[in-house]
Amino acid sequence: MIYLPIATQHIPPAIANTSQGRYAIMDGKWYEIGQTITLEFVRKHWKPKPIETNSIKTFAIKSSNGKEQYTVTVNGKYWQCNCPSWKNPCKHIGIAKAQIKE
């Protein structure tokens, strides 16, 4: 069941109906919800956190073919890449994480 309020920093919540069940997607996580919970209900109880601009870091990562350059952004524990990949995390995020460890 979903426990509200749930806070997120980036993407507004969404609901997905799958063969495995019904989920609210927030903060990059999937929360199982019942059939009676609506998107309006989830959004009403959604409490976004303010984004702390001093914790945002960006990385310029070249594509594997070297023709493109993508921007990887990290804000606390939230990672984003502007590449067209559907993988999460994409390889560019992996490269940026490796650079931080070095």
C-alpha positions as CSV (number, residue, x, y, z in Angstrom):
1,M,0.0,0.0,0.0
2,I,1.1,3.6,-0.5
3,Y,2.0,5.8,2.4
4,L,1.5,9.5,1.9
5,P,2.9,12.1,1.7
6,I,5.8,10.9,-0.4
7,A,8.3,13.6,-1.5
8,T,10.2,13.8,-4.7
9,Q,12.4,16.4,-6.4
10,H,12.1,16.0,-10.1
11,I,9.3,14.2,-11.9
12,P,5.6,14.6,-10.9
13,P,3.9,11.4,-9.9
14,A,2.3,9.0,-12.4
15,I,0.3,5.8,-12.2
16,A,1.0,2.6,-14.2
17,N,-1.3,-0.3,-14.6
18,T,0.7,-3.5,-15.2
19,S,0.0,-7.2,-15.3
20,Q,1.6,-7.4,-11.9
21,G,-0.6,-4.7,-10.3
22,R,-1.2,-1.0,-10.1
23,Y,1.6,1.4,-9.1
24,A,2.3,5.1,-8.3
25,I,5.6,6.1,-9.7
26,M,7.4,8.8,-7.7
27,D,10.9,9.7,-7.0
28,G,12.2,7.0,-9.4
29,K,10.4,4.3,-7.3
30,W,7.3,2.2,-7.9
31,Y,4.8,2.0,-5.0
32,E,2.0,-0.6,-5.2
33,I,-1.4,1.0,-4.8
34,G,-5.0,-0.2,-4.8
35,Q,-7.5,0.2,-7.7
36,T,-9.4,3.0,-6.0
37,I,-6.4,5.4,-5.7
38,T,-6.5,8.0,-8.5
39,L,-3.7,10.1,-10.0
40,E,-5.5,13.2,-8.6
41,F,-5.3,11.7,-5.1
42,V,-1.6,11.0,-5.4
43,R,-0.9,14.4,-6.8
44,K,-2.9,16.1,-4.0
45,H,-0.8,14.4,-1.4
46,W,2.5,14.8,-3.2
47,K,4.9,17.0,-1.3
48,P,7.8,18.0,-3.5
49,K,11.0,18.8,-1.8
50,P,12.8,22.1,-2.7
51,I,15.8,21.6,-4.9
52,E,19.0,22.7,-3.3
53,T,21.0,24.3,-6.1
54,N,24.3,24.1,-4.3
55,S,24.2,20.3,-4.3
56,I,23.7,20.1,-8.1
57,K,26.7,18.8,-10.1
58,T,27.0,18.3,-13.9
59,F,29.3,16.2,-16.0
60,A,29.9,16.4,-19.8
61,I,30.1,12.7,-21.0
62,K,31.0,11.8,-24.6
63,S,28.9,9.2,-26.4
64,S,30.5,5.9,-27.2
65,N,31.0,6.9,-30.8
66,G,32.5,10.2,-29.8
67,K,30.1,12.3,-32.0
68,E,27.7,13.4,-29.2
69,Q,28.1,14.8,-25.7
70,Y,25.5,14.2,-23.0
71,T,25.0,16.1,-19.8
72,V,24.7,14.0,-16.6
73,T,23.3,15.9,-13.6
74,V,23.4,14.8,-10.0
75,N,21.4,16.4,-7.2
76,G,22.0,14.6,-4.0
77,K,21.1,11.0,-4.8
78,Y,19.1,11.8,-7.9
79,W,20.8,11.2,-11.3
80,Q,19.7,12.4,-14.7
81,C,21.2,12.1,-18.2
82,N,19.9,13.8,-21.3
83,C,20.8,10.9,-23.6
84,P,18.0,9.0,-25.5
85,S,18.6,5.7,-23.6
86,W,15.7,4.1,-21.8
87,K,18.1,2.3,-19.4
88,N,18.2,3.6,-15.9
89,P,20.9,4.2,-15.1
90,C,22.4,4.7,-18.5
91,K,26.1,4.1,-19.2
92,H,26.8,7.9,-19.1
93,I,25.6,8.0,-15.4
94,G,27.9,5.0,-14.7
95,I,30.9,6.9,-16.2
96,A,30.0,10.0,-14.1
97,K,29.7,7.9,-10.9
98,A,33.1,6.4,-11.7
99,Q,34.6,9.8,-12.1
100,I,33.3,10.8,-8.7
101,K,34.9,7.7,-7.1
102,E,38.3,8.6,-8.6
